[in-house]
C-alpha cells in the first residue's frame, strides 16, 4: 500500500515553518509512507501506522474455532462469483447508503470438518429457504451436509455455519449467500466517497480492502494465503462507469435505469488486492505493448489535463519493472484512479490501483516539484507491487515489511527511470534511512519480522503498517542490493518471482534465491545471505560503528537515542550485526570491509597527519558512524575548508549522525552543533535539509524558552547566504531554479529565512500574498506556495486566514487544497486555531481522510500545541469512534500532538490521558501513547542536561 499520513515525507520543506521536528520527533507514520511515500505537505505512507512496539497478543477467549482470529486450514477457496449493487443515493427508509449482493464461493475441503468459518464484518444476511444465512451444495454431485446452525461472530468477524455431517476431504463445495451492507464513508471495505461538481453532489462507490476489509464487502476467506480466482459483476446506474481488477467483458442495460457489467476473472490472487468502483469519472488512456493503461478521475480533472503526467510516466515505469523483474506485466490492463476520499496514499489493487488525488493528479499551475516527485514515486511503488506482492504474496502479515519495504526501495529506481535528471535515488537517505533511524533507535522499537503467532487481530495487523515496515525495510534491502551488487540481487529476485508466481512465500524464500545467485556468481561474502540478513531482520534497532583512526579498532554497539532506556526485547544475536562498511580516506575510496564481530582491528583505517577517514559512503549501510575526537575534528576542518571533498550525501550524514550521537551522549552536543558552522558556504539541498531537520528538535524543545532568540539569530545569519544565493540565481525570484534539488533548497532558504525573522524574506512572502488577495491572481510559484502561504498567514490576521479558507473551500485541485489546509494551521491567532480545530471534526469542512493530519499541523504550531492537546483530550471518545478504528494515520495524531512535550506537567497530563481513556481505548494508536510517554521523558532529561550548554554555544557564535 502507498504510504499514509507520513509527516517526514514533505522532503523536509514545509514543516520547517512550524518546527515539525526531526531528530527526536519520533513520528512514525506512513505511509501513508507513502508511501506510498508522502512527498508533499499532504504527507500520507501508502499506509501508515507509526507505533513501534511489538503488538501484544491477546489470548482467544475460548478454544472454539470461531473465537480464534485465524482461519482453520480445513477449507481452501478456489473460485468466487460475486455480484454487487451499490446504491449511489440513500434509501428512503433509513436515509442510508447501502449495497446489496450475493456470492458463491467454491472451496475444497483439505481436512475433514463439520464447521465452516468464513470472514464477514458488518454485513446483514438474507435468510434463505433453508432458514439459514447460507446455502451449501456439493460440486461433486453427492449430497452436501445440511446447515444446522448459522450465526455471526462480530468480535472475530466470522459467519459460522455448523453442519450435520462432515465435509469430505478433497471434495469441492459451493457456499451461496445474499447480503446487505452499508456504503458508509468510513474509508474501509466497500465505501462511498463524495465530491461536488457544478453544484451537484456526486457519489463514488469504491473499495479499500487491505489489510482485513474485503470481509466488509462480501463473505470471504480473508487471509493473504487464501488465494482464489474472482468473477466480479457490478450492477450500477446507467451512465456510470464500473471498474474492477479484470477487464470488462460486457456491460448491458438491465432496465429500470440500471446496467450490469461483467469482468474477466482475475488471476489467482489474495482478497486484499480486490477492487471494484462505480463512478461518474472520465479517463484518458494509451497502450503500452498491448497493456491498456488508463487514468481515471473526476471529469473536470481529466479535462484539465491533470492525469497526463501519470499517464506519461506509467509506461516507462512499467517497462522498467518488466526488465528489472525479467517478467512481463501479468495483466492485460493497468487502471489507476484518483479518489476524493482515500485514507492511505495509494493501494496496489491488481489491475486497478487506487490513489488519493494528490498522489496521482498533477497540474503545472498548482503542483510543486515535490508534488510531482511524490506522484512519480508512488506510481512506481504501486507498480512494483504488481509483481512483488501481487504475483508473489507473503503468506501472512508478519512479513509485511518485505512487501512494503521492497516497494519502498524500488520506487526510487522506478521514479529515476521516469525522471533521470532528478537524482531521486539519493533522497532515500533523507526520506527513509534517516527518518526511520529516529524510530528504530528507541528501546520500544520492534524487529522487521514478527512471529506469526504474535499477529492475529486486525488491529495488530494494522499496527504493522509503520515506519519500520516501510522505511527500515527499504533501507536494509537497499543495503543488501548494494553489497550483493544489483546484478546478483536482481538475478535472485527474478528466480524467486518465477518460482513462486501466483503463490505465497515467507521472507526466507527470498534469501534462498539470493543465495543461489550469490553462489552462481561467485560473490564473496563473510557468511550466507540468510545469516547476514537475519541480524538485520530478527532484531530491532541498528548499530553505531565506531572507528578509532589512531588504533584502527572498529567496533559496534546497539545505538539507543536514550542511553538510559532499558531494552527488554531479547535478541538471539545479542544486538550484534554483520556490517558492510564502504569507506574512504581523505577523499580516496578504499576496499570495502566487513565487521562480523563486536570489535576488530583494521590497520588500513588508521589515519595520521591530515588524513581523515569517512565510513558508510552514500549511507548505503543501515547504521550510524562515530569516530575518535581527532578524526571528527579533521572532518570538521574538511567541511570548513573544502566541503566538496566529502560526498554530498555524506555531508548530510555527518550532520545527522553527529546530532543523534550527541542525543545518545556519545559525543558532546557542541560537536554536533559545530557541524552546522560551515553551512553558510553550503549550497546543496541534502546537507541543508539534514541540518534543518535536526535543528528542528532544538526549536521544538526551546521555542517556549529564552534559548529561542539566540537560535533564531544564529540560523538567520547562516541562511542569509543561501537566501541571497537563490535570489541571485532566480533573478530576484522571477525564475525557477533548473535543478530538482535546487528547487527544493530554494524552498528551504525561504522557509528558514522567514522563520528566523529575516525581514527581506518576510516582506517578500507577505507582498506576494497581499498581491494575490488584492488582484485574485496568484503570483506565487507552486514550489513556494506552502511556505509562502504559511508565512503570510502567520504574519497576518483574520483577513489573511479568511481569504485562505475561502480559497481552500473553492479549490478544484486537491494538491492546492492541501497546501492551503496546511498553511491555515500557521496562524498565530488562538481563536482562529480553535475554530480550525472544530472544523476538523466536521466532514463538510475537512474531509475525514484529512482530519488527523490537520490536527497535527495545528499542534506543530507553537501557539496551537496546547490548543490541539486540549481539543484531543476533550473530544477523545468522539475522535476515537469516528477516526480511530482502522485508520493507519491514527498513531500520528497522538505522536503529533505530544511531540513538543518536555515538562513534568505535560508528562503528568499524558499519563492521566492514558488512565482516563483506558476503557475507551486508543485503537491503532495504542502503542503511540507509550511511545509519547517515553519520548517526553527523554526530552525532559535532554533539556535538563543540555539547556545551559546550548544557550552558551549559540550566544558565543552570535558574538563571533
Secondary structure, 3 states (H helix, E strand, C coil): CCEECCHHHCCCCHHHCCCCCCCCCCCCCCECCCCCCCCCCCCCEECCCCCCCCCCCCCCCCCCHHHCCCCCCCEEEEEEEEEEEECCCCCCCCCCCEEEEEEEEEEEECCCEEEEEEECCCEEECCCCCCCCCEEEECCCCCCCCEEEEEEECCCCEEEEEEEEEECCCCEEEEEEEEEEECCCCCCEEEEEEEEECCEEEEEEEEECCCCCHHHCCCECCCCCCCEEEEEEEEEECCCEEEECCCEEEEEEEECCEEEEEECCCCCECHHHCCEEEECCEEEEEEECCEEEEEEECHHHHHCCCCHHHHHHHHHHHHHHHHHHCCCCCCCEEEEEEECCCCCCEECCCCEEEEEHHHCCCCCCCCCHHHHHHHHHHHHHHHHHCCECCCEEECCHHHHHHHHHHHHHHHHHHHHHHCCCCCHHHHHHHHHHHHHHHHHCCCCCCCCCCCHHHCCCHHHHHHCCCHHHHHHHHHHHHHHHHHHCHHHHHHHHHHHHHHCCCCEECHHHHHHHHHHHHHHHCCCCCCCHHHHHHHHHCCCCCEEEEECCCCCEEEEEECCCCCCCCCCCCCCCCCCCCEEECEEECCEECCCEEECCCEEECHHHCCCCCCCEEECHHHCCCCEEEECHHHHHHHHHHHHHHHHHCCHHHHHHHHHHHHHHHHCCCCCHHHHHHCCHHHHHCCCHHHHHHHHHHHHHHHHHHCCCCHHHHHHHHHHHHHHHHHHHHHHHCCCCCCCCCCHHHHHHHHHHHHHHHHCCCHHHHHHHHHHHHHHHHHCCCCCCHHHHHHHHHHHHHHCCHHHHHHHHHHHHCCCCHHHHHHHHHHHHHCCCHHHHHHHHHHHCCCCCCCHHHHHHHHHHHHHCCCHHHHHHHHHHHCHHHHHHHHHCCCCCHHHHHHHHHCCCCCHHHHHHHHHHHHHCCCCCCHHHHHHHHHHHHHHHHHHHHHHHHHHHHHHHHHHHHHC
